[in-house]
Amino acid sequence: MPRIVAVYQPLFTAFGPKAIEHRLQTSQARVVVTDGANRSKLDELPTRPTILNLDPGAGDLDFRSEVAAQSDDFAPVLRTGTDAFLMMSTSGTTGLPKGLKIPLRALPGFAGYMRFGIGLEPDDVFWNIADPGWAYGLYYALTGPLLIGRAATLYDGPFTVESTGAVVERVGVTNFAGAPTAYRMIIAAGLEAAKPLAAHLRVASSAGEPLNPEVMRWFEAHVGCPLYDHYGQTECGMVLANHHGLEHPVRPGSAGLPMPGFRLDVVDESGRPVPTGEQGILAIHRAGSPLFFFDGYLGAEGQGWVGDYYLTGDTVEQNEDGSISFVGRSDDVITSAGYRIGPFDVESCLLEHEAVAESAVVGKPDPERGEIVKAFVLLHPGHTGDTALAETLQQHVRSRLGKHAFPREIVFPDSLPKTPSGKIQRFLLRKE
């Protein structure tokens, strides 16, 4: 990437046109690389950058031909640690996803997680099943392994327990990483499904949402390798882990200890540390964290800090042994199967449908996915809230926003709970 002075922005293949349009507008991307399976999504964009197509059609440039036509000679361009090499987007409580630049000085932190958190060894066969359209996959399934000279395993296909076992067996995966949903599905499939993993895996890692201690115990008992919980964000990368590459006591149910290069504290909303054992917000001490790289969101760089801290927005508590346990999100962001979904995104998409007058979206606990998206929809007169309409709205969100974000449950109440100023009280809806 530095060779052509380009910044790379991933586009998740499950994104619909609405999600793609917002990200391209945010980044002002000049070139999009796509394939035949995803090309039609670009037809709905009001303006399109240059398109390089792996399966070229009329009007598109042939990706392979264009690359082959380029000269092998180039003038190296000096970059600094503050220069961006990735452009990412992250969902928040309100508004559309926010853009953020990932600078080159993030790379030492990526390498540290591969060595200390993942515990990647020279003779490991590594497979992080996270999609490279999202931060955990892009940072640590591709960039991280290549950065330290290790090969990465990639599989082009949806996750299934059967396909996962087949890949592990075929290539001899020894070091495995994924979201808790994957581990829960493996457990649900039974002991037979665990046999390929038990024959090869040395260590396993989990990230994206809290890992239940019972899952850790089952995995160690029936697969025969330690499964450790890790924590991070798009904004800062992985900062908290039960480290495979370092020796320390592992407390089931905790996200572990700070990654080398980070100082983490538990504070209140004003940035004041709270006592051990009390709930607070996980905070990164910026001056005390030499591997912290987040400069602020696009267009608001240098803003949003609380004193010396970046507040992650996640509620945690520190244990007596120094480990930190995740309690929950401090806001309304939904985490489903490891994906962060902003309620505003889904609500806005629902409002595009002619039948919808108002909507509110929350996360509902789910044993397999952690949470599912649940929508409360108020209708315009003349429309009936029935199963057929619910299915129509689900398909609308799937096609416009993405398959990962559609509401798996839709209800049609008579009203929505609101504050006197008119803000929807999602915390009340989560109780229904």
C-alpha positions, 0 to 999 in steps of 0.5 A, a space after each residue: 500500500 505505501 508503494 502507491 501511496 494508497 489507503 485501503 478501505 474494506 467493504 464487507 461482502 454482505 453490505 448492501 448498497 446503502 452501507 456501501 454508499 455511506 462508506 464511499 462517501 465518507 472515504 472519498 474513495 477513487 477506485 473500487 475493486 469488486 467481483 461479479 457477485 457484488 458488482 450489481 450493488 454499485 449500480 444503485 450508487 448516485 456517483 461511482 468511482 473507477 471500478 476494477 472488476 475481477 469479472 469485468 463487464 461492460 464499462 468496468 476495467 479488468 483488474 488483472 489486466 490493469 495490474 499486469 500493465 503496470 510497470 515493475 519500477 516505482 519510486 519509493 515514497 517515504 511515509 511517517 507513522 501518522 500517515 494512514 494506511 487503512 480507512 475504517 468505519 465503526 457503528 455508534 449509538 446515534 448517526 451513521 457509522 463514523 470513519 477513522 483513519 488507521 495510521 502506520 504506527 498502529 502496526 507495532 500493536 498489531 504485531 504485539 497482539 499476534 505474538 502475545 495475545 494470539 501466541 503465534 509461533 513459527 511452526 503454527 498454521 494460523 486461521 482467524 475465521 473473522 471476515 477481512 471486511 471487519 477490523 478483527 479480520 483485516 487487522 489480525 487475519 491478514 495484516 498481523 500475520 503477514 507483518 511478522 512473516 507468518 502465513 494466513 489461512 483464508 476460506 471463501 465461504 460461509 461459516 459452518 461447523 462442517 466446513 470449519 472442521 474440514 479446513 482445520 483437518 485439510 491444512 492442519 490448523 494449530 492456532 485458531 481464532 473467531 467469535 464466540 458464536 462460532 464456538 457455541 455452534 461447534 459445541 451445539 454440534 456435539 463431540 463428533 464435530 470437535 474431533 477434527 479440532 481436537 486432532 490439530 488445535 494447540 490454542 484458540 482465541 475468541 474476540 468480538 463479544 464476551 466469552 462464556 466461561 462454560 464455553 472455555 471449559 467445554 473446549 478445553 475438556 473436549 478439544 484439549 486446548 485452551 480457549 482464551 477471551 480477548 477484547 478490542 475495538 476498531 478504534 484501538 485494536 486489541 488491548 486486553 487479553 488472556 495471553 497465549 504468548 505470556 504466562 499469567 493466571 487466567 480467570 474464567 469470565 474475565 477478558 484478561 490483562 492489558 496488552 503490552 504497550 497499553 495502560 488500561 484503567 476503570 473510570 467513571 464518566 469524568 475520568 476518575 478511577 473507580 475502586 477495584 470490584 466496582 463497575 466503571 468504563 474501560 479507559 485507555 490512558 493515552 500518555 501511558 500507552 505507547 502503542 495506542 494509535 487512535 487520533 479521533 474520528 474522521 473530521 473530529 481528530 483530536 477530540 473526544 478525550 476525557 482528560 488523559 483517557 480515551 473512553 471505550 464506552 464499555 462497562 467493566 470491573 477490575 478484579 483483585 488479581 488485576 484482570 478486567 471483566 467485561 460487563 456490557 456496552 454503555 450505549 445501545 450498540 448491538 453486538 451480534 455474532 461478533 458484528 457491531 451494529 448501530 441501531 440508527 443504521 437499521 432504524 434509518 433503513 426501516 424508515 425508507 419503507 413506505 409502510 414505516 412511520 417510526 422505528 426503534 431497534 435494540 439488541 435482544 439476548 440470544 444464546 447463539 449470536 449473543 444478541 439479535 437485532 429486534 425492531 419495534 415498528 410504528 406503521 402509517 395508516 393503511 398498513 397492517 403489522 402482520 407476518 407478511 409485512 415483517 418478512 418484507 421489512 426484513 428483506 428490505 434491510 437485508 438488501 439495502 443495509 446487509 445480511 448481518 444487520 437485518 432485524 430477526 424479530 419485528 414487533 408492531 406496538 401502538 407507541 414507543 416509550 420516549 423522554 419528554 424531549 422526544 428521545 426513544 428510551 431503548 432501555 425500556 424496549 430491551 426489557 420487553 
